[in-house]
Amino acid sequence: MKESGSSSPVADLETNPPADVSLVIPVYNAALWLHDCLASVSQQDFNGGLEVSIYNDASTDDSPGIIERWKPKLEDKGIRVILGGHDSERPRGECYRDPPDGKRLWRLNSSLLDEAEIRLSFENFLQSQDDVMMPQRVRLQYEAAQCRPQCIIGCRVSREPSDATERYTRWINSLTSDQLLSQVFTSHGPTVIMPTWFCSREWFCYVGQFVEDGQGTPEDLLFFYDHLRKGGGVHRVDECLLQYRYHKHAATHSVSEETIWKYRVQFLEERVLEHWPSFTIWNAGKQGRKLYRSLAPRNRDKVVAFCDVDVKKISKGFYTFEESEEHPKPRIPVLHFSEAKPPFIICVKLDLTGGGFEDNLRSLNLKEGEDYHHFS
């Protein structure tokens, strides 16, 4: 099957003015959810120009049929529809990009970057195939972006099913505006999740395209890090504008814990540890020791202590790094948290101790982002 589309994107641009907002939806075997997703697109109360670019990535279910049935319905609502896809033996991934020929506007990178000189005024949404937008989503995030041209704009979400990843959902919905930047090392993903992202095309082009290494790569996290490196901001519209589905087929499950851990550690070292002469790791248990072992040697040398509240861990007195090539092996003191000195990298999971850890941290009167950073 050849790449398909309703028309040449270049020709379409010559006869139609650019939309205010472009909604990009990569699709792969989404028949269970795609109807609800596209219905939510049709129900937006946005009064500006809206287009949706849908790329079918070799689906083997009824996704192509659902897309074709929804195309005229969306167009009846005044929404421009751009279709593309392929039926190769296997999906190419949502960030796959063909060699540019000036005519493709289908994949995630291409949809956001091709024809950039013509369409720089666009604002862009990244919409997951299995999520559902509230009717006011485009309007409210578009309005928030008008005075924040260098920000990724997110929103609060609800989870479907409602009991899935409760702690994670509570965390992403409750972060303060400062914590959207200070807690970027904490989670497996960005502090505003990619299905809620909205940003200007001009800023996207400046940051650069998504990594195209295929399945198993956290494309959203790596783009988010590059966005921050280039001075980008993060803002969240504090209304629930997206129903965020959790299911076993979600793309997030294709990325291993260890891969994400590696990138998180590297970013922590680059953004924080390279600028600290010394620091304490808060957690003398498994997570704290794993972080220590994962650090580059120059940053391991900066660890002056572990701290904890566990009497058994503290009573041992030291953590010995047996994997070191040094003789004798490095021995790191283990202290009670009240006796340890900041700055801290905290490897204690939030919202798991009935408030005990949070109370201990508050008792030290420290400033997040300066005296400590969360890592778990």
C-alpha positions as CSV (number, residue, x, y, z in Angstrom):
1,M,0.0,0.0,0.0
2,K,1.3,3.5,-0.9
3,E,1.3,6.3,1.6
4,S,-2.3,7.5,1.7
5,G,-3.8,10.9,2.3
6,S,-6.8,13.1,1.4
7,S,-4.5,15.4,-0.6
8,S,-1.0,16.7,-0.9
9,P,-0.3,18.7,2.3
10,V,1.6,21.3,0.2
11,A,-1.3,21.7,-2.2
12,D,-3.7,21.9,0.7
13,L,-1.8,24.7,2.3
14,E,-1.8,26.6,-1.0
15,T,-5.6,26.6,-1.1
16,N,-6.5,26.8,2.6
17,P,-5.3,29.1,5.3
18,P,-3.3,27.4,8.1
19,A,-5.2,26.3,11.1
20,D,-4.6,27.8,14.5
21,V,-4.2,24.4,16.1
22,S,-2.9,21.1,14.7
23,L,-3.8,17.9,16.5
24,V,-1.4,15.0,15.7
25,I,-2.7,11.4,16.4
26,P,-0.4,8.4,15.6
27,V,-2.6,5.3,15.4
28,Y,-1.7,1.6,15.8
29,N,-4.4,-1.1,16.5
30,A,-6.6,1.4,18.3
31,A,-10.0,0.1,17.3
32,L,-11.1,-0.4,21.0
33,W,-10.5,3.3,21.8
34,L,-10.3,5.3,18.5
35,H,-14.0,6.0,18.2
36,D,-14.1,7.7,21.6
37,C,-10.9,9.6,20.9
38,L,-12.1,11.0,17.6
39,A,-15.6,11.8,19.0
40,S,-13.9,13.9,21.6
41,V,-12.1,15.8,18.9
42,S,-15.4,16.5,17.2
43,Q,-16.8,17.9,20.4
44,Q,-14.2,20.6,21.0
45,D,-15.6,24.1,21.7
46,F,-12.6,25.8,20.2
47,N,-13.7,28.7,17.8
48,G,-10.4,28.9,15.9
49,G,-9.2,26.8,13.0
50,L,-8.5,23.2,14.0
51,E,-7.0,20.4,11.9
52,V,-6.2,16.8,12.8
53,S,-3.4,14.8,11.2
54,I,-3.9,11.0,11.7
55,Y,-1.2,8.6,10.8
56,N,-2.1,4.9,10.6
57,D,1.0,2.9,11.5
58,A,0.2,-0.5,9.9
59,S,-2.8,-1.3,12.0
60,T,-4.2,-4.8,11.5
61,D,-7.5,-4.2,13.2
62,D,-10.4,-1.9,12.1
63,S,-8.6,1.3,12.9
64,P,-8.4,2.3,9.2
65,G,-12.1,1.8,8.8
66,I,-12.9,3.9,11.9
67,I,-10.7,6.7,10.6
68,E,-12.4,6.7,7.2
69,R,-15.8,6.7,8.9
70,W,-14.9,9.6,11.1
71,K,-13.3,11.7,8.4
72,P,-16.5,13.2,7.0
73,K,-18.0,13.6,10.5
74,L,-15.0,15.7,11.5
75,E,-15.0,17.7,8.3
76,D,-18.7,18.5,8.8
77,K,-17.6,20.1,12.1
78,G,-15.2,22.3,10.2
79,I,-12.1,20.3,11.2
80,R,-9.6,19.8,8.4
81,V,-8.4,16.1,8.3
82,I,-5.1,15.0,6.9
83,L,-4.7,11.2,6.6
84,G,-1.6,9.1,6.1
85,G,-0.3,5.7,6.8
86,H,1.1,2.4,5.5
87,D,0.4,-1.3,5.7
88,S,3.9,-2.7,6.0
89,E,4.4,-5.9,7.9
90,R,5.2,-4.2,11.1
91,P,4.6,-0.7,12.7
92,R,7.4,1.8,12.3
93,G,6.8,3.6,15.6
94,E,5.1,6.9,16.2
95,C,8.3,8.8,15.8
96,Y,9.5,7.1,12.6
97,R,10.3,9.5,9.7
98,D,10.8,8.8,6.0
99,P,13.6,10.6,4.2
100,P,12.0,14.0,3.6
101,D,10.5,14.6,0.1
102,G,8.6,17.8,0.9
103,K,5.2,16.1,0.7
104,R,4.8,14.0,3.8
105,L,3.1,15.4,6.9
106,W,2.1,12.1,8.5
107,R,4.3,10.9,11.3
108,L,4.8,12.6,14.6
109,N,8.0,14.3,13.7
110,S,6.9,15.0,10.1
111,S,3.6,16.4,11.3
112,L,5.3,18.8,13.5
113,L,8.3,19.8,11.4
114,D,7.6,19.4,7.7
115,E,6.5,22.6,6.0
116,A,7.7,24.5,9.1
117,E,8.5,27.7,7.2
118,I,4.9,27.9,6.0
119,R,3.2,26.8,9.2
120,L,5.2,28.3,12.0
121,S,2.1,29.9,13.4
122,F,0.6,26.6,14.3
123,E,0.1,25.5,17.9
124,N,0.4,21.7,18.2
125,F,-1.3,19.1,20.3
126,L,0.0,15.5,20.7
127,Q,-3.0,13.3,21.2
128,S,-2.9,9.6,22.1
129,Q,-5.1,7.3,20.2
130,D,-6.6,5.8,23.4
131,D,-7.4,9.0,25.4
132,V,-10.4,11.2,25.5
133,M,-10.4,15.0,25.5
134,M,-12.9,17.2,27.4
135,P,-14.7,19.7,25.1
136,Q,-12.9,22.7,26.5
137,R,-9.4,21.2,26.2
138,V,-8.1,22.8,23.0
139,R,-9.5,26.2,23.9
140,L,-8.1,26.4,27.4
141,Q,-4.6,25.1,26.5
142,Y,-4.5,27.3,23.4
143,E,-5.3,30.3,25.6
144,A,-2.6,29.3,28.1
145,A,0.0,29.0,25.4
146,Q,-0.6,32.5,23.9
147,C,1.5,34.2,26.6
148,R,3.9,31.2,27.1
149,P,5.5,30.6,23.7
150,Q,8.5,28.6,25.1
151,C,6.4,26.3,27.3
152,I,5.0,22.8,27.1
153,I,1.4,23.2,28.3
154,G,-0.2,20.3,30.1
155,C,-3.4,19.8,32.1
156,R,-4.8,17.7,34.9
157,V,-6.1,14.2,34.0
158,S,-8.5,11.6,35.2
159,R,-7.5,7.9,34.9
160,E,-9.5,5.2,33.2
161,P,-10.0,2.9,35.0
162,S,-10.2,5.2,38.0
163,D,-8.2,2.9,40.3
164,A,-5.2,2.6,38.0
165,T,-1.9,4.2,39.1
166,E,-3.6,6.2,41.8
167,R,-0.4,7.6,43.4
168,Y,1.1,8.6,40.0
169,T,-2.2,10.3,39.0
170,R,-2.3,12.1,42.3
171,W,1.3,13.2,41.8
172,I,1.0,14.6,38.3
173,N,-2.3,16.5,39.2
174,S,-1.0,18.0,42.5
175,L,2.5,19.3,41.5
176,T,2.8,23.1,42.2
177,S,4.0,25.4,39.4
178,D,7.5,25.3,40.9
179,Q,7.5,21.5,41.2
180,L,6.8,21.1,37.5
181,L,10.5,22.0,37.2
182,S,12.0,21.0,40.5
183,Q,10.6,17.4,40.3
184,V,11.7,16.6,36.8
185,F,14.0,13.8,38.1
186,T,11.3,12.1,40.1
187,S,9.2,10.1,37.7
188,H,9.4,7.7,34.8
189,G,8.1,10.5,32.6
190,P,7.8,14.3,32.3
191,T,6.0,16.3,35.0
192,V,3.2,16.9,32.5
193,I,2.5,13.7,30.6
194,M,2.8,13.6,26.9
195,P,-0.9,12.9,26.1
196,T,-1.6,16.4,27.5
197,W,1.1,18.3,25.6
198,F,0.5,21.5,23.7
199,C,3.3,23.6,22.3
200,S,4.0,26.0,19.5
201,R,5.4,24.6,16.2
202,E,8.2,27.3,16.3
203,W,9.3,26.1,19.8
204,F,9.1,22.4,18.7
205,C,11.3,23.1,15.7
206,Y,13.8,24.9,18.0
207,V,14.0,22.0,20.4
208,G,14.3,19.5,17.7
209,Q,12.4,16.3,16.7
210,F,11.7,13.2,18.7
211,V,14.3,10.5,18.9
212,E,13.6,7.9,16.3
213,D,15.2,4.8,17.9
214,G,12.0,2.8,17.8
215,Q,10.2,0.8,20.4
216,G,11.7,0.8,23.9
217,T,12.9,4.4,23.7
218,P,11.2,7.0,26.0
219,E,10.8,9.6,23.2
220,D,8.7,11.9,25.3
221,L,11.1,11.9,28.2
222,L,14.1,12.6,26.0
223,F,12.3,15.4,24.2
224,F,11.3,16.9,27.5
225,Y,14.9,16.9,28.7
226,D,16.0,18.6,25.5
227,H,13.2,21.1,26.0
228,L,14.5,22.0,29.5
229,R,18.1,22.1,28.3
230,K,17.1,24.8,25.9
231,G,15.4,26.9,28.5
232,G,11.8,25.7,28.0
233,G,9.2,26.1,30.6
234,V,6.4,23.9,31.9
235,H,2.9,25.0,32.6
236,R,-0.3,23.1,33.6
237,V,-3.9,24.1,33.1
238,D,-5.4,23.2,36.5
239,E,-8.5,21.7,35.1
240,C,-9.1,18.0,34.2
241,L,-9.1,18.1,30.4
242,L,-8.2,14.6,29.5
243,Q,-9.3,11.1,30.4
244,Y,-6.0,9.1,30.4
245,R,-6.4,5.4,29.7
246,Y,-4.4,2.7,31.4
247,H,-4.2,-0.7,29.6
248,K,-1.7,-3.4,29.0
249,H,-1.2,-2.4,25.3
250,A,-0.2,1.2,26.1
251,A,3.1,2.3,24.5
252,T,4.6,3.2,27.8
253,H,4.9,-0.5,28.8
254,S,7.4,-1.0,26.0
255,V,10.1,1.0,27.7
256,S,12.0,-0.8,30.4
257,E,12.5,0.5,33.9
258,E,16.3,0.2,33.5
259,T,16.3,2.3,30.4
260,I,14.3,5.1,32.0
261,W,16.5,4.9,35.2
262,K,19.7,5.3,33.0
263,Y,18.4,8.5,31.4
264,R,17.1,9.9,34.7
265,V,20.5,9.4,36.4
266,Q,22.3,11.0,33.4
267,F,20.0,14.1,33.5
268,L,20.3,14.4,37.3
269,E,24.1,14.3,37.0
270,E,24.1,16.9,34.3
271,R,21.6,19.4,35.8
272,V,22.4,19.0,39.5
273,L,25.3,16.9,40.6
274,E,27.9,18.5,38.3
275,H,27.2,21.7,40.2
276,W,27.3,20.3,43.8
277,P,30.7,19.8,45.5
278,S,29.2,17.2,47.9
279,F,25.8,15.8,48.8
280,T,23.9,13.2,50.9
281,I,21.7,10.4,49.6
282,W,18.5,10.2,51.6
283,N,17.8,6.5,51.8
284,A,20.3,3.9,52.8
285,G,18.2,1.1,51.4
286,K,17.9,-0.5,48.0
287,Q,17.0,2.6,45.9
288,G,19.6,4.8,47.6
289,R,22.4,2.3,47.1
290,K,21.3,1.7,43.5
291,L,21.6,5.4,42.8
292,Y,25.1,5.5,44.3
293,R,26.2,2.6,42.1
294,S,24.7,4.2,39.0
295,L,26.6,7.5,39.4
296,A,29.7,8.4,37.5
297,P,32.9,7.9,39.6
298,R,33.4,11.7,40.0
299,N,29.9,12.0,41.4
300,R,30.2,9.0,43.7
301,D,33.2,10.7,45.2
302,K,30.9,13.6,46.2
303,V,28.6,11.4,48.4
304,V,29.5,12.3,52.0
305,A,26.8,10.2,53.6
306,F,23.6,8.2,53.4
307,C,20.8,9.1,55.7
308,D,17.7,7.2,56.9
309,V,15.3,6.6,59.8
310,D,15.7,2.9,59.9
311,V,17.6,2.0,63.1
312,K,19.0,-1.2,61.6
313,K,20.5,0.6,58.6
314,I,21.9,3.4,60.8
315,S,23.4,0.9,63.3
316,K,25.6,-0.6,60.6
317,G,27.4,2.7,60.6
318,F,28.7,2.5,56.9
319,Y,27.8,1.4,53.5
320,T,30.7,-0.3,51.8
321,F,30.9,-0.1,48.0
322,E,32.2,-3.6,47.2
323,E,32.1,-3.1,43.5
324,S,34.8,-0.4,43.6
325,E,38.2,-1.1,42.3
326,E,39.7,0.9,45.1
327,H,41.6,-0.6,48.0
328,P,40.3,-0.3,50.6
329,K,36.7,-0.1,49.4
330,P,34.9,3.2,49.9
331,R,32.9,3.3,53.1
332,I,30.1,5.8,53.2
333,P,28.6,6.8,56.7
334,V,24.9,6.1,57.3
335,L,23.3,8.8,59.6
336,H,19.9,9.6,61.0
337,F,18.4,12.2,58.7
338,S,18.4,14.8,61.5
339,E,22.2,14.6,61.7
340,A,22.9,14.7,57.9
341,K,23.8,17.8,56.0
342,P,22.2,19.1,52.8
343,P,22.1,19.1,49.9
344,F,20.1,15.9,49.6
345,I,19.2,13.6,46.7
346,I,16.1,12.0,48.1
347,C,15.4,8.4,47.0
348,V,12.3,7.9,49.3
349,K,9.1,7.4,47.4
350,L,6.5,10.1,48.0
351,D,3.0,9.5,49.4
352,L,3.9,6.0,50.9
353,T,4.6,6.6,54.6
354,G,1.3,8.1,55.8
355,G,3.0,11.5,55.8
356,G,5.9,10.5,58.0
357,F,8.6,11.1,55.4
358,E,7.1,14.4,54.3
359,D,6.9,15.6,58.0
360,N,10.6,14.7,58.5
361,L,11.6,16.6,55.4
362,R,9.5,19.7,56.4
363,S,11.1,19.7,59.8
364,L,14.5,20.6,58.3
365,N,13.1,23.8,56.7
366,L,14.9,23.2,53.4
367,K,14.1,24.6,50.0
368,E,13.2,22.2,47.2
369,G,15.3,22.7,44.1
370,E,18.2,24.2,46.1
371,D,18.7,22.1,49.2
372,Y,17.3,18.9,47.9
373,H,15.9,17.2,44.8
374,H,13.5,14.2,44.8
375,F,14.6,11.2,42.6
376,S,12.0,8.5,43.5
